[in-house]
Amino acid sequence: MSSVVFLPCSDIEKTYSFYHCTLGLPVFQKQGDSLYIFDTGYGYWGFCQYSDRRSPLSGPQGACLSINLASNEAVLARYEELKDCCNVYKAPAMHPVYPVFSFFILDPDGYLVEYQKIAEP
């Protein structure tokens, strides 16, 4: 079993370039000229440039897309790979409330993308 989350985007080609070319997520499927589904290794993220031009669910009250990595060291290594080619929202740090070590970048529509390590209980 797996899951797919579908999110609106404003420019499918910019979204494709960010998630596939920059972040390296494999394309699971392309549907027509306006939808890509990316394989995160844990499930799928689908982005669609809808014909009704619906707005992305981004910004401070919007969606946060998280990928859990194997260790804090893996989070730091991924940060080093991405910090100069992505819009960094927050550098690597422990969350002040939750047992999570992570950093955040922004995609072309302002979606928060988090790389994290959830601490073991």
Contacts in CASP RR format, 6 or more apart in sequence:
PFRMAT RR
TARGET T0000
AUTHOR 0000-0000-0000
METHOD contacts of the structure
MODEL  1
MSSVVFLPCSDIEKTYSFYHCTLGLPVFQKQGDSLYIFDTGYGYWGFCQY
SDRRSPLSGPQGACLSINLASNEAVLARYEELKDCCNVYKAPAMHPVYPV
FSFFILDPDGYLVEYQKIAEP
2 42 0 8 1.000
2 43 0 8 1.000
2 44 0 8 1.000
3 43 0 8 1.000
3 44 0 8 1.000
4 37 0 8 1.000
4 43 0 8 1.000
4 44 0 8 1.000
4 45 0 8 1.000
4 46 0 8 1.000
5 44 0 8 1.000
5 45 0 8 1.000
5 46 0 8 1.000
5 63 0 8 1.000
5 65 0 8 1.000
6 46 0 8 1.000
6 47 0 8 1.000
6 48 0 8 1.000
7 45 0 8 1.000
7 46 0 8 1.000
7 47 0 8 1.000
7 48 0 8 1.000
7 56 0 8 1.000
7 57 0 8 1.000
7 63 0 8 1.000
7 111 0 8 1.000
8 47 0 8 1.000
8 48 0 8 1.000
8 49 0 8 1.000
8 50 0 8 1.000
8 54 0 8 1.000
8 55 0 8 1.000
8 56 0 8 1.000
8 57 0 8 1.000
9 15 0 8 1.000
9 47 0 8 1.000
9 48 0 8 1.000
9 49 0 8 1.000
9 56 0 8 1.000
9 108 0 8 1.000
9 109 0 8 1.000
10 49 0 8 1.000
10 55 0 8 1.000
10 56 0 8 1.000
10 108 0 8 1.000
10 109 0 8 1.000
11 49 0 8 1.000
11 108 0 8 1.000
11 109 0 8 1.000
12 33 0 8 1.000
12 34 0 8 1.000
12 35 0 8 1.000
12 36 0 8 1.000
12 47 0 8 1.000
12 48 0 8 1.000
12 49 0 8 1.000
14 108 0 8 1.000
15 36 0 8 1.000
15 47 0 8 1.000
15 49 0 8 1.000
15 107 0 8 1.000
15 108 0 8 1.000
15 109 0 8 1.000
16 27 0 8 1.000
16 36 0 8 1.000
16 47 0 8 1.000
18 107 0 8 1.000
18 108 0 8 1.000
19 25 0 8 1.000
19 36 0 8 1.000
19 38 0 8 1.000
19 45 0 8 1.000
19 47 0 8 1.000
19 107 0 8 1.000
20 26 0 8 1.000
20 27 0 8 1.000
20 36 0 8 1.000
20 38 0 8 1.000
22 82 0 8 1.000
22 85 0 8 1.000
22 86 0 8 1.000
23 82 0 8 1.000
23 113 0 8 1.000
25 38 0 8 1.000
25 39 0 8 1.000
25 40 0 8 1.000
25 45 0 8 1.000
26 38 0 8 1.000
26 39 0 8 1.000
27 36 0 8 1.000
27 37 0 8 1.000
27 38 0 8 1.000
27 39 0 8 1.000
28 37 0 8 1.000
28 38 0 8 1.000
28 39 0 8 1.000
28 44 0 8 1.000
29 36 0 8 1.000
29 37 0 8 1.000
30 36 0 8 1.000
30 37 0 8 1.000
31 37 0 8 1.000
34 48 0 8 1.000
34 49 0 8 1.000
34 50 0 8 1.000
34 51 0 8 1.000
35 46 0 8 1.000
35 47 0 8 1.000
35 48 0 8 1.000
35 49 0 8 1.000
36 46 0 8 1.000
36 47 0 8 1.000
37 44 0 8 1.000
37 45 0 8 1.000
37 46 0 8 1.000
38 44 0 8 1.000
38 45 0 8 1.000
38 46 0 8 1.000
38 47 0 8 1.000
40 67 0 8 1.000
42 67 0 8 1.000
42 68 0 8 1.000
45 65 0 8 1.000
56 109 0 8 1.000
56 110 0 8 1.000
56 111 0 8 1.000
57 63 0 8 1.000
57 111 0 8 1.000
58 107 0 8 1.000
58 109 0 8 1.000
58 110 0 8 1.000
58 111 0 8 1.000
58 112 0 8 1.000
59 110 0 8 1.000
59 111 0 8 1.000
59 112 0 8 1.000
62 111 0 8 1.000
62 112 0 8 1.000
63 111 0 8 1.000
63 112 0 8 1.000
64 104 0 8 1.000
64 111 0 8 1.000
64 112 0 8 1.000
64 113 0 8 1.000
64 114 0 8 1.000
65 111 0 8 1.000
65 112 0 8 1.000
65 113 0 8 1.000
65 114 0 8 1.000
66 102 0 8 1.000
66 113 0 8 1.000
66 114 0 8 1.000
66 115 0 8 1.000
66 116 0 8 1.000
67 113 0 8 1.000
67 114 0 8 1.000
67 115 0 8 1.000
67 116 0 8 1.000
68 116 0 8 1.000
68 117 0 8 1.000
68 118 0 8 1.000
69 75 0 8 1.000
69 78 0 8 1.000
69 115 0 8 1.000
69 116 0 8 1.000
69 117 0 8 1.000
70 117 0 8 1.000
71 117 0 8 1.000
72 101 0 8 1.000
72 117 0 8 1.000
74 117 0 8 1.000
75 92 0 8 1.000
75 101 0 8 1.000
75 102 0 8 1.000
75 103 0 8 1.000
75 115 0 8 1.000
75 116 0 8 1.000
75 117 0 8 1.000
76 92 0 8 1.000
78 103 0 8 1.000
78 115 0 8 1.000
79 91 0 8 1.000
79 92 0 8 1.000
79 103 0 8 1.000
79 115 0 8 1.000
82 88 0 8 1.000
82 105 0 8 1.000
82 115 0 8 1.000
83 91 0 8 1.000
86 105 0 8 1.000
86 106 0 8 1.000
87 105 0 8 1.000
87 106 0 8 1.000
88 103 0 8 1.000
88 104 0 8 1.000
88 105 0 8 1.000
88 106 0 8 1.000
89 104 0 8 1.000
89 105 0 8 1.000
89 106 0 8 1.000
89 112 0 8 1.000
90 102 0 8 1.000
90 103 0 8 1.000
90 104 0 8 1.000
91 103 0 8 1.000
92 101 0 8 1.000
92 102 0 8 1.000
92 103 0 8 1.000
93 101 0 8 1.000
93 102 0 8 1.000
93 103 0 8 1.000
94 100 0 8 1.000
94 101 0 8 1.000
95 101 0 8 1.000
95 102 0 8 1.000
99 118 0 8 1.000
99 119 0 8 1.000
99 121 0 8 1.000
100 116 0 8 1.000
100 117 0 8 1.000
100 118 0 8 1.000
100 119 0 8 1.000
101 116 0 8 1.000
101 117 0 8 1.000
101 119 0 8 1.000
102 114 0 8 1.000
102 115 0 8 1.000
102 116 0 8 1.000
102 117 0 8 1.000
103 114 0 8 1.000
103 115 0 8 1.000
104 112 0 8 1.000
104 113 0 8 1.000
104 114 0 8 1.000
105 112 0 8 1.000
105 113 0 8 1.000
105 115 0 8 1.000
106 112 0 8 1.000
106 113 0 8 1.000
107 113 0 8 1.000
END
